[in-house]
């Protein structure tokens, strides 16, 4: 464990520069005293590490010094090759670079690890595209990725639920969610109004971009912006805000299986609220979140004769009206 910890410490100093002892201790999940002991061990082994006291001080390697030791373990090598499987990297225009990087990594591994690492692609395949969906990447994906990388403003025509608009944005990141690419971006400053107003990042679906132009304007990324953390907050906020009400249903076993396929949120609600029906043996009653009466009435048609809406009355009436219309349509 000590050898692995010393290697981790060395890699942290090499990749992140000067680090204080408390910062190193937090990252390595050890005590500050252990960090000091490990620094002494590295120095004794000939690693040119030195410390600088004071509030802005810390430990760092001699400028220009680097080790060729990677310290990769077999599971770590497997994980890297797993992450580089064809798919998102190719859509971003990095397929050739990924293949070259894997080749270099493979050459650096011990000979008895090389075959093990190469077997990853033969034994594991990741397909993020859902059934019956196209795997064609959005037209502007690579241009957006380039703008994100270089912190370059973009002018775009974008089609949202409330129409088509033209806007200048500052792209902060791209996200692949269930086979669909999204962009995190904020509006560029508008000289005509408060420069800080309306500058919170928003989610844009790349396939909804009608046209795109990279501008000869760079911008400064917001300090401390964490794409993964921001995306987690946005998805949680979106999922919480989608559902505006609830519906009470009585369903049989087949209906329960149908409900489980609606969405993870609805499936979880069905499991949490399920209780035996007091009036219909073999049935259960559940309370499900709904987006709207119109949306729920279309969705719950999938239940057919395997369930009945008990509340709200507006949803019962919407379904009843749909069934009356269908009955007249198929009367012949």
Secondary structure, DSSP 8 states (H G I E B T S, - for coil): -HHHHHHHHHHHHHHH--B-HHHHHHHHTS-HHHHHHHHHHHHHTT--EEEE-STT-EEEE-TT---------HHHHHHHHHHTSSSHHHHTT-HHHHHHHHHHHHHHS-HHHHHHHHHHHHH-----S-TT------TTHHHHHHHHHHTEEEEEEEEETTEEEEEEEEEEEEEEETTEEEEEEEE---TTS-TTTT-S-EEEEGGGEEEEEEEEEE----TT--HHHHHHHHHHHHHHHH--EEEEEEE-HHHHHHHHTT-HHHHHHHHHH-EE-SSSTT-EEEEEEES-HHHHHHHGGGGGGGEEEEE-HHHHHHHHHHHHHHHHHT--
